[in-house]
Amino acid sequence: MDNMLRFFGRRKGKAIGSSRERLMKELLPKIQVTLPKKGKLAVAKLFSFKPKELWLEIGFGGGEHVAELAKIYPSVGFVGAEPFLNGVSSLLAHLNGSHRFPREDTGLEEGRTDNVRIWPDDIRIVFPHLPDGVFDRIFVLYPDPWPKARHAERRFINQNNLPELYRLLSPKGQLFVATDVVGYAEWVQEQMKIFKKFSLKNKDLHKPPKDWIPTRYEQKGIQAGRQPIYFVFSKKKCLTDGKKAGRLGI
């Protein structure tokens, strides 16, 4: 990892089972993102076909969201970034189909398009290698809220990362952020107010966006009584476009 970056999350949890360890050794190398020695990463060329669009999910957790999207949109090229290795192995199991039933084969499940690429580390390492406007959708779903005030700078939505998300998003692209922590939602609002270059597109923050696929974490949160909060942002055409952002009711 770049010495200039500090990573605070876990890299590994409980022991990864033998079948998933095989996926990490055999499937991951085939679909892992490799950074170029020089120049920008040609994201579209990571795939064996020409993607209609490119979508990025940052911190994909167990991988069920990106895996399901990839089945629904086989013409889209997906890049998923997750430093937690147990989550990486979970996504591989979803792509392999072994999250439902045991399989000896470590390839993709039958009928699935090879349209997912994985960066099994901190996405910030990749930022400098990515060209402007490359992604049509970027998802940051249920990031670690780091609830203690002294840890606020660790939150992913911040003034260091927002310029990169803005740069990477295509002119008509959308940034999706979801959380079930009110304090984090308020933090997102405040950071966006400071940054000024994103415009909120959805009026009802508690209504899932169209074609929304709930994550496993989201479903557990709802069962525990937490209410999801959804943000859909687009790039402002210029700094003076749009109405002044007021405080949003949550």
N, C-alpha and C positions, 0 to 999 in steps of 0.2 A: 504494500500500500504506500502511496505517496506520503513522504514524511511530513508534508505540510498539512495533511488531513488527520484529524483525530476521530477515531471511531469508538463509540460508546456502547453499542449494543452487543448482544451475545453472538458468537460465531457458531456455537454448537450447543445443543441441549443434551437430551438423553441419547443413549447409544442408538445408532441407525441400524436397522435390521439388515440381515445378510442380503435379502433380495434387493433392497434399495441401495445397499453398498455396491452391488453389481451394476445397477443403473448408473451410479455415480462414476464407476470406472469405465463402463462400456457405452452408455448412451450420452452422458454429458459431454464427453470430448467431441462428439459428432455435431452437437448443436450449441456449443459454447462460443461466445463472442471472443475473438482474438483481436487485440488492438494492433493497428499498423505501426511499423517502426517509424514511419514519418508520414506526414499528411493527415487528412481526415479519413475517418472510417466510412466506407461506402456501405451504408446500412442496407440498402436495397439488394446489394450483391451478396449479402449473407445468405440469401435464399436461392433455391434452384429454379425459381420462377420470378416473374416480375410482379411484385406486390402492387395491388391497386392503391393501398395506403399503408402507412407504417404507424404502429401504435406502441407506446411504451408504458409499462407498468413498473413503478418504483416501489420496492418493498412488497413483493407479491405474496408474502406470508406462506400459506399452504399451497398456493398455486391454483386453487380451484377456479378462481375468477378468470385468470388469463387462459387457462386450459379450456374452459367452457366457451369463452369468446372466440378462441382459435377454431373451435369446431363450428360455431355459428357463422364465422366470417373466414372461410378458407382462402379467400383472395387477399386477405390482409396479412402483412408481415408483422409479427409481434416480437418485441424485445422485452424480456422480463429481467429485472435486477433484484437480487436478494442476497445479502451477506450471510444470513442464517442458514447454515448448511442443511439442517433438518428440513427447512422449508424448500430448499432446492431439491432434495431427494423426494419430497412430497409432490412437487410439480412434475418431476420425472415419472413418478408412479402414475399420475393422472394422464400424462402423455402416452405412457406405455399401456394404460388400462389396468395395471395391477393394483390400483387403489380399490378396485371392486372385487377382483378375484386373482389368485396366484397365477403367475406366468413365468415360464422358463426363458422365453424370448425377451431380449432387452431392447427390441426395436419399438417403433411407434405402434399403437394399437391399430387394428385393421380399420380402414376407412378414414383415418385421420390424415389431413394434409400436413406436410412438413413445413409448418409456417411459424414455429416458435424458436427463438434463439435466447439463450440464457447468459447473463453476466452474473456469476456467483460471488459477488463482492459488492463493495460500496459503489453506487452509481456515480458518485462524484469523481471517481478516478477516470471514468469514461467521458465526462463532460467536455474536457478540452479536445477530445478526438472526434466529437460529433459536429457535423456541419449545421449551419443555420437553417431553421424552418423544416427540419427533416421529419418531424412527427406530426401526424394529424390529430392524434389524441394522446394525452398523457394522463395516467391514473396514479394518484397518491391516496390509497385507501387505508384508513385506520392506522395511520403512522403512530409510532410510540408517542404518547402525549407528554412524557416527561413532566409530570404534574408539579413537581417541586419548583419553586421560583428560582432557586439557584441553578437549576438545570435547563432553564428556558432556552438558552442558546443552543441546546442540543436538538431542538425541534426542527424537523426537516423544512417546514415552510418558514423561511426566514429571509432576511435581506441578502444573504449570500447566495442562496439557491434560487430565489425568484427570478433574478436576471437570467440565469441559465435556462430555467423552464420557459421563460418568455422567448428567449433566443431560439430554443429548439422547436418551439411550436410553429406550425405553418400559419400563414396569415389568417386562414379561416378555421384553424384548429381549435380544440377545446381542452381545457385542463379540468379534470374531475378530482375533487378532494372530498373525502368522507371521513367522518368521525362520530363517535357517540359520547364524546366528552365535551360538555358545554364550554369549559375553560379553554380547550383547544380550539373550538369553533370561534370563540371570541378572539383568540390569538390570530387565527387565520384572517379574520376580518380586519384586525388592526394592522397586520403585516401587509395586506392588500391595500389598505388605505394609505400606508406609508409609501408603498412601491408605485401606486397610481397607474400602472400600465395594463392592468387587467380589468375587465368589466364582468360583473356578475350577470349571468343569463337566466337563472331560475329564480322565480319569485317565492315559491313554497319550498323552504329549506328542508322540510320533513317529507316531501314527496320524492320518491326515487326517480331519477332521470329515465327517459324512455329506454326500453330494452335492458333495464338494470338487472345484473346478476348478483344476488347477495353473496357475500363471502361467508365462510364458516364462522369467522369471528363475529360478523354482523348478526348472524342468526343466534349465536350464543348470547350476544349482548341484548337482543330483543327479548329472549327468554328470561334474561336476568332483570328485565325492566328498564334497560337503557334505550333511548330513542335515537335512531340514526339522524345525522344532520348531513345534508348533501349540498355541495357547492359545485356549480358548473361555471367556469370562467372562459372568456374569450379575450383575445388581444384587442386593445383599443386601437383604432386606426391612427390616432394621434393623442397626445397628452390632454388636449382640450376637448376631445370627443366625450359625449355622454354626460349624464347628470352627475352632480357631486354625490359621492358616496356617503350616505348617512349610516348610523348604527342600525344593524339589522336585528329584527326580533327573532329570537330563538325560543 
